[in-house]
Amino acid sequence: MFAQRLKELRKLRGISQGALSNELGLSQQAVGKWETGRSTPDPAMLARIAAFFDVSTDYLLGRTETAADAGWQAAGEHPIPIIGTVRAGYGALALEEDYGEEYARVKDPQNYFYLLVKGDSMEPRIFEGDLALVRRQPTLESGDLGVVVFGEGEGTLKKYIRRGNTVILQPFNSAYPPQIIMGEDLDHLYIAGKVVETKTKW
């Protein structure tokens, strides 16, 4: 059932196996094996695929016929890890510095993490010490608030603006200049996820 659902979702989105494999940081051969039923992804990758297509993992596995799981509205609060630093290494997201947990009302808690905001580059809307709830996903729409990692640095929370072959990481604080990434440098830009809400801790 997973193979069928994956192929249907990919075709509905209008993307090729190659494009999907690029989004997930895998080979096209891996996606091909999934769609022919010769292999299946591990739970972490399954969660990433579900997040990319905005469906539940249960739908991907054929356990429900509803793509947009109605359980979202009725979901209870789940403990979500609070992370101090985000880095990208070996093609995977590394969540460092464990600051405990905070509860959030989300459908798939394994797809989320809290980031403890550092610095003042996003003031006056987001302050140092605030918690940003981040949904793990490999892509962002232009205008989204996201957590991204560029090069060997640690993750940064910025407004993501895409203009053709250029990405602008825009801070809210006018005292900080935007970071402009273009051309081959985009290959070193890793999207950790989309910020869905922020909260202030007192």
C-alpha positions as CSV (number, residue, x, y, z in Angstrom):
1,M,0.0,0.0,0.0
2,F,2.9,2.4,0.8
3,A,4.3,2.0,-2.7
4,Q,0.9,2.8,-4.3
5,R,0.2,5.8,-2.0
6,L,3.7,7.3,-2.6
7,K,3.4,7.1,-6.4
8,E,-0.1,8.6,-6.3
9,L,1.0,11.5,-4.1
10,R,4.1,12.2,-6.2
11,K,2.0,12.3,-9.4
12,L,-0.6,14.5,-7.8
13,R,2.1,16.9,-6.7
14,G,3.5,16.8,-10.3
15,I,7.1,15.9,-9.3
16,S,9.4,13.3,-10.7
17,Q,11.2,10.6,-8.8
18,G,14.4,12.5,-9.2
19,A,12.9,15.7,-7.8
20,L,11.5,13.8,-4.8
21,S,14.8,12.1,-4.1
22,N,16.6,15.5,-4.2
23,E,14.1,16.9,-1.7
24,L,14.7,14.0,0.7
25,G,18.5,13.9,0.1
26,L,18.4,10.4,-1.4
27,S,19.2,8.6,-4.7
28,Q,16.5,8.3,-7.3
29,Q,17.0,4.6,-7.1
30,A,15.9,4.5,-3.5
31,V,12.6,6.2,-4.4
32,G,12.2,3.8,-7.3
33,K,12.6,0.8,-5.0
34,W,9.9,2.3,-2.7
35,E,7.4,2.7,-5.5
36,T,8.0,-0.9,-6.8
37,G,7.7,-2.3,-3.3
38,R,11.2,-3.6,-3.2
39,S,12.0,-1.7,-0.1
40,T,10.4,0.6,2.5
41,P,11.8,3.7,4.3
42,D,12.6,3.6,8.0
43,P,10.2,5.4,10.4
44,A,12.2,8.7,10.4
45,M,12.2,8.9,6.6
46,L,8.5,7.9,6.6
47,A,7.8,10.9,8.8
48,R,9.7,13.2,6.5
49,I,7.8,11.9,3.4
50,A,4.5,12.4,5.3
51,A,5.5,16.0,6.2
52,F,6.6,16.7,2.6
53,F,3.2,15.6,1.2
54,D,1.3,17.0,4.2
55,V,-0.4,13.7,5.0
56,S,-0.3,11.4,8.0
57,T,2.0,8.4,8.2
58,D,-1.0,6.3,8.7
59,Y,-2.3,7.4,5.3
60,L,1.0,6.5,3.7
61,L,0.9,3.1,5.2
62,G,-2.7,2.5,4.1
63,R,-4.1,2.5,7.6
64,T,-6.6,5.3,6.9
65,E,-8.3,6.5,3.7
66,T,-8.2,10.2,4.8
67,A,-5.1,11.9,3.5
68,A,-5.4,15.0,5.7
69,D,-6.0,13.2,9.0
70,A,-9.0,14.6,10.8
71,G,-7.2,13.7,14.1
72,W,-5.3,17.0,13.8
73,Q,-8.2,19.0,15.2
74,A,-8.8,16.5,18.1
75,A,-5.1,15.9,18.8
76,G,-4.1,16.1,22.4
77,E,-0.9,17.8,23.6
78,H,2.3,15.9,23.2
79,P,5.8,16.4,24.7
80,I,8.1,18.0,22.1
81,P,11.9,18.1,22.6
82,I,13.4,21.6,23.1
83,I,16.7,21.9,21.2
84,G,19.3,24.6,21.6
85,T,21.2,24.1,18.3
86,V,20.4,22.7,14.9
87,R,23.2,21.5,12.6
88,A,23.3,19.5,9.3
89,G,25.8,16.8,8.8
90,Y,26.1,13.7,6.6
91,G,22.9,14.6,4.9
92,A,20.9,14.4,8.2
93,L,19.6,16.9,10.7
94,A,21.4,16.9,14.0
95,L,19.5,18.3,17.0
96,E,21.9,19.3,19.7
97,E,21.7,20.6,23.3
98,D,18.7,19.0,25.0
99,Y,16.7,21.6,27.1
100,G,13.9,19.2,28.1
101,E,10.4,19.3,26.7
102,E,7.5,21.5,26.1
103,Y,4.0,20.4,25.2
104,A,2.3,21.2,21.9
105,R,-1.1,20.3,20.3
106,V,0.1,18.6,17.1
107,K,-0.9,15.6,15.1
108,D,2.4,13.9,14.5
109,P,4.7,14.8,17.4
110,Q,7.7,13.0,15.9
111,N,7.7,15.5,13.1
112,Y,8.3,18.5,15.4
113,F,10.9,20.0,17.7
114,Y,11.2,23.3,19.6
115,L,14.1,25.5,19.0
116,L,15.3,27.8,21.8
117,V,15.8,31.1,20.1
118,K,19.3,32.7,20.4
119,G,20.2,36.3,19.6
120,D,18.1,39.3,18.7
121,S,18.1,39.2,14.9
122,M,14.3,38.5,14.9
123,E,13.2,41.2,17.3
124,P,10.8,42.9,17.7
125,R,8.6,39.8,16.9
126,I,10.7,37.0,18.3
127,F,13.1,37.4,21.3
128,E,16.0,35.5,22.6
129,G,14.8,32.8,24.9
130,D,11.5,32.3,23.0
131,L,10.5,28.8,21.9
132,A,9.9,28.3,18.2
133,L,7.8,25.2,17.3
134,V,9.3,23.8,14.1
135,R,7.8,21.2,11.8
136,R,10.4,19.1,10.1
137,Q,10.1,19.4,6.3
138,P,12.7,19.6,3.6
139,T,11.2,22.6,1.7
140,L,9.8,26.1,2.4
141,E,7.6,28.4,0.4
142,S,8.8,31.9,-0.2
143,G,7.7,34.0,2.8
144,D,7.7,31.2,5.3
145,L,9.5,31.5,8.6
146,G,12.0,28.7,8.8
147,V,15.0,27.1,10.4
148,V,17.8,26.7,7.9
149,V,21.5,25.6,8.1
150,F,24.0,27.1,5.7
151,G,27.4,25.5,5.2
152,E,29.1,24.3,8.4
153,G,27.2,26.8,10.6
154,E,24.4,26.1,13.0
155,G,20.8,26.6,12.2
156,T,19.3,30.1,12.1
157,L,15.7,31.2,12.3
158,K,14.9,33.6,9.5
159,K,12.2,34.6,7.0
160,Y,12.9,32.5,3.8
161,I,12.5,34.4,0.5
162,R,13.1,32.6,-2.8
163,R,13.6,34.6,-6.0
164,G,14.6,32.4,-8.9
165,N,18.0,31.0,-8.2
166,T,18.5,33.2,-5.1
167,V,17.5,32.6,-1.5
168,I,17.3,35.5,1.0
169,L,17.4,34.8,4.7
170,Q,15.7,37.9,6.1
171,P,15.9,38.9,9.7
172,F,13.2,41.0,11.3
173,N,15.7,43.2,13.1
174,S,16.8,46.0,10.7
175,A,20.2,46.2,12.5
176,Y,21.1,42.9,10.8
177,P,21.6,42.6,7.0
178,P,19.9,39.8,5.1
179,Q,22.0,36.8,4.0
180,I,21.8,36.2,0.3
181,I,22.6,32.7,-1.1
182,M,22.7,32.0,-4.8
183,G,24.0,29.7,-7.5
184,E,26.1,26.7,-6.3
185,D,26.0,27.9,-2.7
186,L,22.3,26.8,-2.6
187,D,23.7,23.2,-2.6
188,H,25.0,23.9,0.9
189,L,21.6,25.2,2.2
190,Y,19.8,22.7,4.4
191,I,16.2,23.3,5.4
192,A,15.5,22.0,8.8
193,G,11.8,22.9,9.0
194,K,9.0,25.5,9.1
195,V,8.3,27.6,12.1
196,V,4.6,27.1,12.9
197,E,4.4,29.1,16.1
198,T,6.5,30.8,18.7
199,K,5.9,31.3,22.4
200,T,7.6,33.3,25.1
201,K,8.8,31.5,28.2
202,W,8.6,33.4,31.5
